[in-house]
Amino acid sequence: MNSAEKIIIELDQNGIKSDKEIDFTKLKTAADILKELKINEETALLFFKDKPIPFDEKIEEIGRENIRDGDFRILKVIFDE
């Protein structure tokens, strides 16, 4: 992780990809990533190193030293009404 404690998260919204930078020091669980980006848990899936992870996964259990830019990816599904 870089020295500023910021990390880049890949966001995929119906095939449109963008990178979001967030302050990683405040995050305690995977769900905090979604809250920080103002994304509803009901419309998103969260992946760590291409494997889905539960929203209650503790960041400390993953190990902050093991996390790099791009390790987290959010797949946001926008439903048609």
RARA-V929631 format. One record per backbone hydrogen bond with DSSP energy under -0.5 kcal/mol. CO is the residue of the C=O (numbers start at 1). NH is the residue of the N-H. E is the energy in kcal/mol with one decimal. If there is no record, write none. Layout:
# RARA-V929631
{{CO NH E} {CO NH E}}
This chain:
# RARA-V929631
{{2 5 -1.6} {5 24 -2.7} {5 25 -0.6} {6 2 -0.6} {7 22 -2.4} {8 70 -2.6} {9 20 -2.8} {10 12 -0.5} {10 74 -3.1} {11 13 -0.6} {11 18 -2.3} {12 14 -0.7} {12 76 -3.1} {13 16 -1.9} {15 17 -0.7} {16 13 -2.7} {18 11 -3.4} {20 9 -3.4} {22 7 -2.3} {22 24 -0.7} {23 26 -0.6} {24 27 -1.0} {28 59 -2.3} {28 60 -0.5} {29 32 -0.8} {29 33 -0.6} {30 33 -1.2} {30 34 -0.9} {31 35 -2.3} {32 36 -2.6} {33 37 -1.5} {34 39 -2.8} {35 38 -1.2} {40 43 -1.5} {41 44 -1.1} {43 77 -2.8} {45 75 -2.8} {46 53 -2.4} {47 73 -2.3} {48 51 -1.3} {51 48 -2.9} {54 57 -1.7} {55 31 -2.4} {57 30 -2.1} {58 61 -0.5} {58 62 -1.2} {59 63 -2.0} {63 66 -2.3} {64 67 -1.4} {68 71 -2.1} {71 49 -3.1} {72 10 -2.0} {73 47 -3.0} {73 75 -0.5} {74 12 -3.1} {74 76 -0.7} {75 45 -2.3} {75 77 -0.6} {76 14 -1.3} {76 78 -0.6} {77 79 -0.7}}
